[in-house]
Amino acid sequence: MRVAIVGAGFTGLTSALRLSQAGESVSLFEASDAPGGLASGLSRPGWEWPVERFYHHIFTNDAAIIRLAHEVSWPPLFFHPETSVYFEDRIYPFDSVLDLLRFPHLSLASKVRMGATLGFLKALPFWKPLERFTADRFLRFTMGSAGYTTIWEPLLIGKFGPFAPSVNAAWFWARVFKRTARLGYFRRGFQGLADQIVDSITKRGGRVLTNHPVENVSVSKKGFVVRSASREQLFDRVLFTTSTSLFLRLFPALPDRYRSGLQQLASVDALVLLLVLRKPFMEGVYWLNVLSRSLPFLVLIEHTNMIDSKYYGGNHLLYLGTYLPATDPLLHRSPSFLRHLAIRQLLAIRNDFDPSNITSCFVFRGPQAQPVVPVSYSSILPTISTPIPNLYLGNMNLVYPWDRGTNYAVELGEKLARVILHP
């Protein structure tokens, strides 16, 4: 069986590995110059390790990617970095029950209600009933208005923008249920793991074709004709792991009802700046949630407060990230404008920050990076098998109720391989 897989993110990589292990002929097409998708790495002269264009880590309970990493002899490293929040001009630790109790901007009653809600969600083993409610309604009721509007509403709005009121409570449950205090990373980053998986695929006869965007796919009596790099190849089955919009573009003949179902799926884009600094920006803090909506970036991640700066030539790496609707003009502003915007936010958080500390600034945009999951999303969840026989779709829209992430990409990739092998 000849299988074409479009997209060499962790879903495509995992599917390709499992299919090649089963003895199938696999060709994996990737538009960029490296595998890994949104977890692919950026490297600079003098760095021992690349770093992700879009910040990534795993949790200790991310069983699928941990199992795969051990299988390809690239096990994760685990750390216990600090998570904090920025609220009313100050940074507060926000990583434990004790941190919550010490947070000075909520009453004891609000803290108890918030802690009880988070504890309940952490212990709750099922999610389906929660998808009937919006996260806004559920959290406002369980935590109370003060706790919700102080901590969680700004984060929900920061992540989903105008879609925030429609996001369901099952999505929030998944974020709480899966989170662990210890976080995992890989030698040479997620790029190191992706490269190791590629080695395993090619050793089994599979092909991983980078710089090969798929230009066209046509259906014939003999199978699928995939055109890439001005060359046409015939396949028995095709798996798409890239964006739904690209899938719809390449298959205009999909039935109208199926097409309209995919078109109603909403998402927001990711905008991430990676600053290379001479000195650290935050003292020990790895992850900082920004609760002020007057500041443009939702989160700051100081990567080198978890991973030693020695791997990056002694430089310190700071991400600023946010999510925006595709129509937001900020997504199309120049790198110099975004750099100035980032500097303004850093000065707002630390007025003694020296902008000359920045040696480089990289801007990354991730179209359709975050699916929007409204109430009863499971009823409109796309299926892996499409109306066109032997054509399959598997991307982040299908990992529900979990949030996007490499662990769920691996889980989905394994599921896709099973479906293709045993339709």
URNORRA-V890019 format. One record per helix or strand of 2 or more residues. SS is the DSSP state (h for helix, s for strand). FROM is the first residue (numbers start at 1). LEN is the number of residues. Records with the same first field share a line. If there is no record, write none. Layout:
SS = FROM-LEN ; FROM-LEN
This chain:
s = 2-5 ; 25-5 ; 41-2 ; 51-2 ; 58-2 ; 77-3 ; 82-6 ; 90-4 ; 167-2 ; 183-3 ; 207-3 ; 214-7 ; 223-6 ; 231-5 ; 237-4 ; 267-11 ; 285-6 ; 299-4 ; 316-9 ; 358-14 ; 391-3
h = 10-12 ; 37-3 ; 63-9 ; 97-6 ; 108-16 ; 128-5 ; 135-9 ; 145-22 ; 169-10 ; 189-15 ; 244-7 ; 256-8 ; 303-3 ; 309-4 ; 329-4 ; 335-15 ; 355-3 ; 377-3 ; 396-3 ; 406-16
